[in-house]
Amino acid sequence: MTRVYEDGDVLAYQRRVASWLGADPVLHAMPASLLAQRVDGTVPVEPDAWWLRVCADDGTLLGVALRTPPYPLLLAAMPAAAAEAVADWCVARPGRLTGVGGPRAAGDPFVARYVAATGARSQLWMAQRMYRLDAVTPPTGVPGAARPAVPAEIPLLSGWVSAFAAETGAPVPDPRLAERIAAGLLWVWTDDERPAGDPVPGAGSPPVAMNWISPPAAGVVRVSAVYTAPERRGRGYASALVAATSQAALDAGASACTLFTDLANPTSNAIYQRIGYHPVADAGQWRFTA
């Protein structure tokens, strides 16, 4: 028998689940980092957020789930019975979910249970794979270098974030570019092929690719929003940037790095493995419709 508890205070929730998340900081990197950013104030706590715990009868923590609108419900890796208990909890609440994401081991039973109970239709709109990196194998022969982005580049990078969201179907409602840049979390790759016109003032060579990283959560850094300008693709910039950013995170004390890929993109899955990332688990993003 399992029971789902909702915590109304994010600090109390963090105290109750931190050790469980930290027991496998790579597998739980996504929920751990989202929680940590709200605990430390990096991201404001959403007033309608959900902070859920799944416990056995004896109080043993079996799993966690959270929702930080406008993003859909996120499941941590947990047993199927625990995921089904979260689905039952969601069914009992007013309103219907628009989607859910998480490891397939939890997501598949959740979706099956939720669809059976509500009559909703589900679509696995992105099949993903989670990767871990402990040591970088840097690519060779890629011109240019990585560096932190600068504030003057925000207009360019903002356009790239919109393009990234359009290409991947993953919304980025508030990329917080200024905050990421100030914290040294947003990186770009530059090369020596300058386009016509002057580069962005104060930035040196103009960027050709970007990504950002999360602050460490239990020692693990997430790499995300990897994007290369369309006219500069196929030259190795993205893999070189991810390698350099990952190395910088390790040099700063991270124990590991992690990222998610779209399994429909064999190129990205291959290049990340060449620079040292190896698969950890399959994940998914599902949408629900009436």
Protein Blocks (a to p, Z undefined) as FASTA:
>chain_A
ZZddddfbfklmmmmmmmmmmmmmmlmmmmmmmmmmmmnomaccdfkbccdddddfkopa
fbdcddddfbdcddddddfklmmmmmmmmmmpgcjdfbdcddfklmmmmmmmmmmmnopa
cddfbccdddddfbdcddehiacddddddfklmmmmmmmmmmmmmmnopacfbgolmmmm
mnopaccdddfbdcedjddehklpadfbdcdddddeehiacdehiacdfklgonommmmm
mmmmmmmmmmnopabdcddddfklmklmmmmmmnopacfbdcddddddZZ
